[in-house]
Amino acid sequence: MYKQALNKLRPATRVLNDILDLLYPVTCLVCGDRMQNGAHLCHYCRDHAFVRSDRGGMESEAGFILPDWIVVQESLWEFDKGGYLQDVLHQLKYGGLAALGRALGRSLGNTLLANSLLIPVAGVKLLPVPLHPARQRKRGYNQAELIAEGAAGVTGSEVLNGNVMKRVKKTRTQTGLNAQKRRKNLDGAFRLEDPGRIRDERVLLIDDVITTGATVMALAQEIRQDAKAVGIATVARA
């Protein structure tokens, strides 16, 4: 009976979805083409609109050099201030586009699979940079968690949930702060709640963008003593 009722509803559901698609079409944030998968970034723009991050070493344009105990730093693209990628990441944070976060995570996951330092990737724990609870309630989600979920779907890695690491200090936005002020702003911001989940594990910190490295380094310092190895993976690198 249930299957029969469901089969009767399916035509009406398809019609309703078609109407909603006409009224509120999902389009690519870069080229504006209509999309069917709801990810807000078409395959062509994902592959051609942004500059691949292939800089050697650990130095960012901001001059921050990651320490040698960070075993890997992987990013998909170079951040383009004022460009399409900045708008995509802004929409990810503040536009309620959860599907976009997972789609970006899948692209990042494919890049991680190609990194010889992370083989087997499935054995690496993914730790998304946590948001303060008040900020996450306001935003509706943590974009780093969405990216991690997308990456895990490709790599088979485990995503460590919010019970492992907490953001206990509601920091001001990092935008406009220099490297020194960013580090001070993040002092005491994170607290490791469950060391057993990362003990002797390879942990990869996940975020949307790395600029000066202050946020991920504050997080990395909290897990350094327990984790076997620490790495960083982001969608963009400034």
C-alpha positions as CSV (number, residue, x, y, z in Angstrom):
1,M,0.0,0.0,0.0
2,Y,2.8,2.4,0.9
3,K,4.6,1.8,-2.4
4,Q,1.4,2.3,-4.4
5,A,0.7,5.6,-2.6
6,L,4.2,6.7,-3.2
7,N,4.0,5.9,-6.9
8,K,0.8,8.0,-7.2
9,L,2.5,11.0,-5.5
10,R,5.7,10.9,-7.7
11,P,4.2,12.6,-10.8
12,A,2.8,15.4,-8.6
13,T,6.2,15.7,-6.9
14,R,8.0,16.0,-10.2
15,V,5.6,18.7,-11.4
16,L,6.1,20.6,-8.1
17,N,9.9,20.4,-8.4
18,D,9.7,21.6,-12.0
19,I,7.6,24.6,-11.0
20,L,10.0,25.4,-8.1
21,D,12.9,25.1,-10.6
22,L,11.2,27.6,-12.9
23,L,10.4,30.1,-10.1
24,Y,13.7,29.7,-8.1
25,P,16.3,28.3,-10.6
26,V,19.6,27.1,-9.2
27,T,22.4,28.8,-11.2
28,C,26.2,28.7,-11.3
29,L,27.6,31.5,-9.2
30,V,30.3,32.2,-11.8
31,C,28.7,31.8,-15.3
32,G,25.0,32.0,-14.4
33,D,23.9,28.9,-16.2
34,R,21.1,26.9,-14.7
35,M,22.0,23.8,-12.9
36,Q,20.4,20.5,-12.0
37,N,22.6,19.3,-9.1
38,G,22.0,22.3,-6.9
39,A,25.7,22.8,-6.1
40,H,25.8,26.4,-7.5
41,L,29.0,25.7,-9.3
42,C,29.0,24.1,-12.8
43,H,31.6,21.5,-13.8
44,Y,33.2,23.8,-16.4
45,C,33.6,26.8,-14.0
46,R,34.9,24.4,-11.2
47,D,37.6,23.2,-13.6
48,H,38.4,26.4,-15.5
49,A,37.4,29.6,-13.6
50,F,39.9,29.4,-10.7
51,V,43.7,29.3,-10.6
52,R,45.1,26.0,-9.2
53,S,47.2,26.3,-6.2
54,D,50.6,24.7,-7.1
55,R,53.0,26.9,-5.1
56,G,55.8,24.9,-3.7
57,G,56.8,25.2,0.0
58,M,54.7,26.4,2.9
59,E,54.8,30.2,2.5
60,S,51.6,32.2,1.8
61,E,51.5,35.6,0.1
62,A,51.1,37.1,3.6
63,G,54.6,35.8,4.4
64,F,53.5,33.2,7.0
65,I,55.6,30.1,6.9
66,L,54.1,26.9,8.4
67,P,56.4,25.0,10.8
68,D,58.0,21.8,9.6
69,W,55.8,19.6,11.9
70,I,52.9,20.4,9.7
71,V,53.5,17.5,7.3
72,V,51.3,18.7,4.4
73,Q,49.4,21.8,3.3
74,E,47.1,21.3,0.4
75,S,44.8,23.8,-1.2
76,L,42.6,23.6,-4.3
77,W,42.9,27.2,-5.6
78,E,44.6,30.5,-5.2
79,F,42.4,33.1,-3.5
80,D,41.3,35.9,-5.9
81,K,40.5,39.0,-3.8
82,G,37.6,40.7,-5.5
83,G,37.2,37.8,-7.9
84,Y,34.8,35.0,-8.5
85,L,36.3,32.6,-5.9
86,Q,36.0,35.2,-3.2
87,D,32.3,35.6,-4.1
88,V,31.8,31.8,-4.1
89,L,33.3,31.5,-0.6
90,H,31.3,34.4,0.7
91,Q,28.1,32.8,-0.6
92,L,29.2,29.5,1.1
93,K,29.6,31.3,4.4
94,Y,26.6,33.6,4.4
95,G,24.3,32.5,1.6
96,G,23.0,29.3,3.1
97,L,24.4,27.2,0.2
98,A,25.2,23.9,2.0
99,A,25.3,21.9,-1.2
100,L,28.0,24.2,-2.4
101,G,30.2,23.4,0.6
102,R,29.9,19.6,0.0
103,A,30.6,20.1,-3.7
104,L,33.8,22.1,-2.9
105,G,34.7,19.3,-0.5
106,R,34.4,16.7,-3.1
107,S,36.8,18.6,-5.4
108,L,39.2,19.0,-2.4
109,G,38.9,15.3,-1.7
110,N,40.0,14.4,-5.3
111,T,43.0,16.6,-4.8
112,L,43.8,14.8,-1.5
113,L,43.7,11.4,-3.2
114,A,46.5,12.5,-5.5
115,N,48.7,13.6,-2.6
116,S,51.3,10.9,-2.0
117,L,51.9,12.1,1.6
118,L,48.4,11.2,2.5
119,I,48.2,7.6,1.2
120,P,46.0,5.9,2.3
121,V,43.8,9.0,2.7
122,A,41.0,6.8,4.2
123,G,43.2,6.5,7.3
124,V,43.4,10.2,7.9
125,K,41.0,11.9,10.3
126,L,39.4,15.1,9.0
127,L,39.0,17.8,11.6
128,P,37.0,20.9,10.4
129,V,37.8,24.2,12.0
130,P,34.9,24.7,14.5
131,L,32.8,27.7,14.7
132,H,31.7,29.3,18.0
133,P,28.2,27.9,18.8
134,A,26.5,31.3,18.6
135,R,28.0,32.0,15.2
136,Q,27.0,28.5,13.9
137,R,23.4,29.0,15.1
138,K,23.3,32.3,13.3
139,R,24.8,30.9,10.1
140,G,22.9,27.6,10.2
141,Y,26.0,25.4,9.6
142,N,29.8,25.3,9.7
143,Q,31.2,25.7,6.2
144,A,34.3,23.8,7.2
145,E,32.2,20.8,8.3
146,L,30.4,20.8,4.9
147,I,33.7,20.8,3.1
148,A,35.0,18.0,5.3
149,E,31.8,15.9,4.6
150,G,32.3,16.4,0.9
151,A,35.9,15.4,1.0
152,A,35.1,12.3,3.2
153,G,32.6,11.2,0.7
154,V,35.4,10.9,-1.9
155,T,38.3,9.7,0.3
156,G,36.5,7.5,2.8
157,S,38.2,9.5,5.6
158,E,36.4,9.9,9.0
159,V,35.2,13.4,9.9
160,L,35.7,14.2,13.6
161,N,32.5,15.8,14.9
162,G,32.1,18.9,17.1
163,N,32.5,16.8,20.3
164,V,36.2,16.4,19.7
165,M,37.2,20.1,19.4
166,K,35.3,23.1,20.7
167,R,35.6,26.8,19.9
168,V,35.2,28.2,23.3
169,K,36.0,31.9,22.6
170,K,33.8,34.0,20.4
171,T,36.5,35.9,18.5
172,R,36.0,38.9,16.4
173,T,36.3,38.5,12.6
174,Q,39.9,38.1,11.3
175,T,39.2,40.3,8.3
176,G,41.4,43.4,8.5
177,L,43.7,42.1,11.2
178,N,47.4,41.7,10.6
179,A,49.1,38.4,11.4
180,Q,50.1,39.3,15.0
181,K,46.6,40.6,15.8
182,R,45.0,37.5,14.3
183,R,47.1,35.2,16.6
184,K,46.2,37.3,19.6
185,N,42.6,37.3,18.6
186,L,42.6,33.4,18.6
187,D,44.5,32.9,21.8
188,G,42.6,30.4,23.9
189,A,39.9,30.1,21.2
190,F,39.9,26.3,20.9
191,R,39.8,23.4,23.4
192,L,40.4,19.7,22.7
193,E,37.5,17.9,24.4
194,D,38.3,14.3,23.4
195,P,42.1,13.6,23.0
196,G,41.5,9.9,22.6
197,R,39.8,10.4,19.2
198,I,43.0,11.8,17.7
199,R,45.7,10.1,19.8
200,D,48.4,8.6,17.4
201,E,46.2,9.5,14.4
202,R,47.1,11.5,11.3
203,V,44.8,14.5,11.5
204,L,44.0,16.9,8.6
205,L,42.6,20.3,9.5
206,I,39.9,21.4,7.1
207,D,38.9,25.0,6.4
208,D,37.6,27.2,3.5
209,V,40.7,29.4,3.1
210,I,44.1,29.8,4.7
211,T,45.5,33.4,4.8
212,T,48.1,34.0,7.5
213,G,47.6,30.6,8.9
214,A,46.6,32.0,12.4
215,T,43.4,30.0,12.7
216,V,44.6,26.6,11.6
217,M,47.8,27.0,13.6
218,A,45.9,27.9,16.8
219,L,43.9,24.7,16.2
220,A,47.0,22.7,15.3
221,Q,48.8,23.6,18.5
222,E,45.8,22.1,20.5
223,I,46.2,18.7,18.9
224,R,50.0,18.6,18.3
225,Q,50.9,16.6,21.4
226,D,48.3,13.9,20.8
227,A,48.1,13.5,17.1
228,K,50.7,11.4,15.2
229,A,50.9,13.9,12.4
230,V,49.1,17.2,11.5
231,G,48.3,18.6,8.1
232,I,46.1,21.3,6.6
233,A,43.7,21.3,3.7
234,T,41.7,24.2,2.4
235,V,39.7,25.2,-0.6
236,A,41.7,28.4,-1.2
237,R,45.1,29.7,-0.3
238,A,45.8,33.5,0.0
